[in-house]
Amino acid sequence: MGYVTRIVIIGGGPGGYEAALVAAQLGAEVTVIDRDGLGGASVLTDCVPSKTLIATAEVMTGFDASHEELGIAIDGADHPGERGRLIGVDLGKVNRRVKRLALAQSHDITASVTRAGVRVLRAHGKLERDQAPDGSRRVTVTDAEGTARELVADGVLICTGGHPREIPDALPDGERILNWTQVYDLKELPEELIVVGSGVTGAEFAGAYQALGSRVTLVSSRDRVLPGEDPDAAAVLEDVFRRRGMNVMARSRAAAVRRTEAGDRVEVTLTDGRTISGTHCLMAVGAVPNTEDMGLEEAGVTLRDSGHIWTDRVSRTSAPAVYAAGDCTGVLALASVAAMQGRIAMYHFLGHAVAPLDLKTVSANIFTDPEIATVGYTQADVDEGRIDARVVKLPLLRNARAKMQGIRDGFVKLFARPGTGIVVGGVVVAPRASELIHPIALAVDNNLTVEQVAKAFTVYPSLSGSIAEAARQLQARKHDEGS
């Protein structure tokens, strides 16, 4: 019987469990060390629960925004546009469903990994300093009772994720001042919610709780919401937020958050001295990698100033036989990217051919209403001269299916190279943009031209028809430039 490669994976999020499945399939002996349950923050406290909550909010928003235009009458509704008169939400019931689905997903992942022959240990893993003469690494595993033992691995994958960043004068208490892992313990809907931070997490929760019926104030330290995203998309979303009654405070930075003496309200103090009062405050000010107390630097793993693990495009760290994947690397905080990094790491370490990670083919989505989906090169890349591309933006207002569904906001934007017409990026702002971005992602990944995208049949009427129409407009522009 031949030698079996030993793989130890520290962290059971998407990067960890996807890597475990690949390594097991390739014949390795795999152990996953995880403290909280497989799926990690993505399944237990982030993607799965937040998108489950947002799914409830979407139902309410879609109905509330378009029922009158679509001719739907509600008995006893004297003021159809008034929030709370048509439908309400039992947040305690919603959150119980959120937690139930998250745990079920975690259990399903555990069952799948276990069936593949992977050993799962509920414990804390620490990488030891010295590498053995044969090149193997040692990992100390400590369980909840404090019992420690040592594992020997030919290869180690670190994918420990991250946790919410905290402001010293705004520490969460789990009741009135919350981070995004604590909101699912709420039993009643916040009457007045202040969301600090207008990045992806802040925007998603602000939109969701507004749809559920909270009066929301969004505190943004920048000129607009979603400062790192497509400016046209961010402008549409901010306009929608304001139109639906959200108080969006631009160029406002929170310095401190405290509960009032009575304990039933919070006060947010801004750096310019102003204060905002609400019943609850959600802190969404970024994340910190889980890289402390793991012996990484002592073992030769280089950390960036932010605490993230440095990796190359095949997920190698600076230490021999040690790889890393997911949010702890700071590459791109997406579950899909973490999973790809983990798979790439295992294929590479186990000697199989693999394409290095290419972030320009990654699809991303912001689960607001409307959703914002992106892939490939961006408007900023074009504006700042990183790529020469032609751009077409097509409002959904022109789309027949959008008119039928009462969709007023959103657009399709495509980027294509001027000479070849190759599609290099795209943005979709629409309901279910996460589904509509896929054909653009296929075009980007396979270097399709606008002619090829325009030539493919689309259903009429459909929102996806706007993708083909945008391609036709770019195709016409290319022909005009060539004539």
Stockholm file with secondary structure:
# STOCKHOLM 1.0

chainA/1-483         MGYVTRIVIIGGGPGGYEAALVAAQLGAEVTVIDRDGLGGASVLTDCVPSKTLIATAEVMTGFDASHEELGIAIDGADHPGERGRLIGVDLGKVNRRVKRLALAQSHDITASVTRAGVRVLRAHGKLERDQAPDGSRRVTVTDAEGTARELVADGVLICTGGHPREIPDALPDGERILNWTQVYDLKELPEELIVVGSGVTGAEFAGAYQALGSRVTLVSSRDRVLPGEDPDAAAVLEDVFRRRGMNVMARSRAAAVRRTEAGDRVEVTLTDGRTISGTHCLMAVGAVPNTEDMGLEEAGVTLRDSGHIWTDRVSRTSAPAVYAAGDCTGVLALASVAAMQGRIAMYHFLGHAVAPLDLKTVSANIFTDPEIATVGYTQADVDEGRIDARVVKLPLLRNARAKMQGIRDGFVKLFARPGTGIVVGGVVVAPRASELIHPIALAVDNNLTVEQVAKAFTVYPSLSGSIAEAARQLQARKHDEGS
#=GR chainA/1-483 SS CCCCCEEEEECCSHHHHHHHHHHHHTTCEEEEEESSCTTHHHHHTSHHHHHHHHHHHHHHHHHHHHTTTTTCCCTTCSSTTSTTSSCCCCHHHHHHHHHHHHHHHHHHHHHHHHHTTCEEEESEEEECSCCCTTSCEEEEEECTTCCEEEEEESEEEECCCEEECCCTTSCCCSSSEECTTTGGGCSSCCSEEEEECCSHHHHHHHHHHHHHTCEEEEECSSSSSSTTSCHHHHHHHHHHHHHTTCEEETTCCEEEEEECTTSSCEEEEETTSCEEEESEEEECCCEEESCTTSCTTTTTCCBCTTSCBCCCTTCBCSSTTEEECSGGGTSCCCHHHHHHHHHHHHHHHTTCCCCCCCGGGCEEEECSSSEEEEEESCHHHHHTTSSCCEEEEEEGGGCHHHHHHTCCSCEEEEEECTTTCBEEEEEEEETTHHHHHHHHHHHHHTTCBHHHHHHSCCCSSCTTHHHHHHHHHHHHHHHHHHC
#=GC SS_cons         CCCCCEEEEECCSHHHHHHHHHHHHTTCEEEEEESSCTTHHHHHTSHHHHHHHHHHHHHHHHHHHHTTTTTCCCTTCSSTTSTTSSCCCCHHHHHHHHHHHHHHHHHHHHHHHHHTTCEEEESEEEECSCCCTTSCEEEEEECTTCCEEEEEESEEEECCCEEECCCTTSCCCSSSEECTTTGGGCSSCCSEEEEECCSHHHHHHHHHHHHHTCEEEEECSSSSSSTTSCHHHHHHHHHHHHHTTCEEETTCCEEEEEECTTSSCEEEEETTSCEEEESEEEECCCEEESCTTSCTTTTTCCBCTTSCBCCCTTCBCSSTTEEECSGGGTSCCCHHHHHHHHHHHHHHHTTCCCCCCCGGGCEEEECSSSEEEEEESCHHHHHTTSSCCEEEEEEGGGCHHHHHHTCCSCEEEEEECTTTCBEEEEEEEETTHHHHHHHHHHHHHTTCBHHHHHHSCCCSSCTTHHHHHHHHHHHHHHHHHHC
//
